[in-house]
Amino acid sequence: MTSRLRAILLTAVTALVAALVLAAPAQAAPGADLLAPSPPGSNDFSCRPTAQHPNPVVLVHGLLATQFDNWQYIAPQLKARGYCVFSLTYGQNALLPPPVGLVGGLAPMERSAQELATFVQRVRTATTAQKVDVVGHSEGSLMPDYYVKFLGGSRYVDRYVGMTPLWQGTNTLALDFLNRTGKELGLDPVLVASLDQACASCRQFLAGSDFVRRMNSDGGPKVPGVTYTMILTRYDELVVPYTSGLLDGATNIVLQDGCPTDLAEHVAVAYDPVTMQHIANALDPAHAQPVQCLPVPPRGLRG
């Protein structure tokens, strides 16, 4: 292969991965808001779970988001329903300058899962709860299962709710094809050096990646003893195809199957009252209520 062809391919891969990063669910504009540690209703470590809601809820954000911007809507909703709600910003890259260095999800997902494990232990210690429930969005719907499956988290996670999940990875902008082609042409070390230093998790999301294959090994992602609910949207522009979020053995919900007027895309599900109703039912199935179909614009309640 000529050096010119290698350069062209590397440029294409770099540009497309950059596009994927820039399109990821960062709801807040760069600025002071990203410095706020917690969304409303979250991280009150004096909170004690009730008999009705014995499990604290841990919220896990998506790529290029923070706990503050990802959970502005859902955290206070859960708090108002009587849950002890906790959230963290994980996977930051100290090598990047602000504001990019303040956002999360950039580290390898194995490392982020370790951060989550530490945080769950902190929550359990503070609340004296035996288990927690996890609600995750995008990367936060996939990464926590590494904790559950490989780091002993199945002992501590009861219910696992994922929004816009991607168990089979994504083929956004045909990045998985370019990633495979780069490996076949011997470009993998170059890709690692040029891309993974900025966003080590980005290539892990791609269909056929080593991370995706490992998550699907030994019977698949679902771990016995954990109750999974996956919430998908047909309008997901980042998880391609959106059916990558279907998980064998889980309760799989496609928003538009029950509510055709819900137009929420990948980011907007975190600001979607229909999604919120499904989350509430998944966390407390004994008191589940019929989900009211509402017209939801593509941007959800973000305005």
Secondary structure, 3 states (H helix, E strand, C coil): CCHHHHHHHHHHHHHHHHHHHHHCCCCCCCCHHHHCCCCCCCCCCCCCCCCCCCCCEEEECCCCCCHHHHCCCHHHHHHHCCCCEEEECCCCCCCCCCCHHHCCCCCCHHHHHHHHHHHHHHHHHHHCCCCEEEEEECHHHHHHHHHHHHCCHHHCEEEEEEECCCCCCECHHHHHHHHHHHHHCCCHHHHHHHHHCCCCCCHHHECCCHHHHHHCCCCCCCCCCCEEEEEECCCCCCCCCHHHHCCCCCEEEEHHHHCCCECCCCCHHHHCHHHHHHHHHHHCHHHCCCCCCCCECCCHHHC
